[in-house]
Amino acid sequence: MSDIPTEPAPQSGIDVGALAHAIAGIAAVVLGGLMYTRPWAQDLFAILMLVAAVSAVYFSWKHSAWVTGHWLAMVPVTGVVLGYLGWQWGFTLAYVTLWIAFIHFVIRGVQSLRASEAPDAET
């Protein structure tokens, strides 16, 4: 037997974590828009922002991956806190920064797809 380590087989199928992240992001964008016309949506939006921040810290810690995107997940939470402290513009700050994060997520996804479809430079 060879002592050369073998590479793990490439994963196939859907990344459930990425799918859950995408669904939660889309739900948060929709709820954020609704919070201006439906009072109940504001609390659900705030809960999603809190879950996003806690999960970003957890996954950053678990995988030692303290990336800028995870720190940016804290900005909407800060906006939500400001909103509940009485500064109503805090909710708008949270919603705007969520859109920035969502656009970033889409751009990174497109970049990842393009990189995976690019032909190998070695061939």
N, C-alpha and C positions, 0 to 999 in steps of 0.2 A: 504494500500500500504506500501511497505517496503521502509525504508530510505537507504537501501544498494544500492550503485551505481552499475549499470550494466555495464559490459564491452562492448565496441563497437563490433559489428559483425566483424569477420575477413574479410579482403578484399579478393575478388576473382578477377581473371582476371590478365591482364597485367598491370604492373606499367609503365605508359606512360613516366614518368620522367626518370626512369631507362633505358627504351628502347631508349629514345632520347639521353641520356648520352652515352650509349653503341654505338649507331650509330655514334655520333659525335667523339667518341674516335677512332673507327675503321677508320673513314674518315680522321682523323688527322694523324693516323699512316700511312695510304696509301699516303696522300699528303706529309707527311714528307719524305717518301722514294722517291717520285717523284721529290721533290725539288732539288735533286742532278742531275737530267737529264732534267727537264722541268722548265724553269725560272718562268712561271706563277704559278706553284705550291707553290713556296716559299711565295708569298703574301697571298695565300689562307690558307696555313699552319699558317702563322703569325696571320691572322684574327681569325682562330679557337682557337689558343692559347690565344689570347686576350679575346675572348668570354668565354673560360674556366676559365680564371682568374677572370673576372668580375662576372660570375655566381657563382663561388666558394665563393667569398666574399659576394655576395648577399645572398646565401642560408645559409652561416655560420651566417650572421647577423640575417636573418629572423628567423632561427630555433635555435639560440643560440648554434650552434654546431661547435665550432671552433676546428676541428679535424686536425690531422697532414696531412691527405691527401689533405685537402683544402689549407693548407700552401704550400704543395709540388706543387700545381698547379701553384704557382708563379714562380717556377724555370724555366720552359720552356719559360714563358713570359720574364724573365730576359735574357735568352739566345737569344730570338728573338730581344730584344732591343739591346743587344750587337752586334748581327749580323747587324742590321741596322746602328749601330754606326761605322761600319767598321771592326769589328772583326768577320770574316767569321766563325770562330769556334763556335761562339755563336749559330748559327743555329744547328750545330751538338750537342751542349750541350742541346739545346731545344729538339731535336729529341731523344737523349739518355734518358733524364729524362722523356720524354713522354712514352717511352717504359717501363721504370721502373714503372711509374704510371699505365700503361695498364696491366702489369703483376700483380701488386698489386690488381687491380680491378678484374681480373680473379680469383686470389687466394681467395679474400674476397667473391666473388660470390660462389665459390665452398664450402667454409666454411659455408656460409649461407645456402646453399642447404643441406649440411650434417647435420647441426643443426636442420633444419626444418623436416628432415626425421628421425631423431633419436627418438627412443621410449621414452615416458615420464618415468622419474625415479620413479614416484609415483605409477605406475601400476605394 
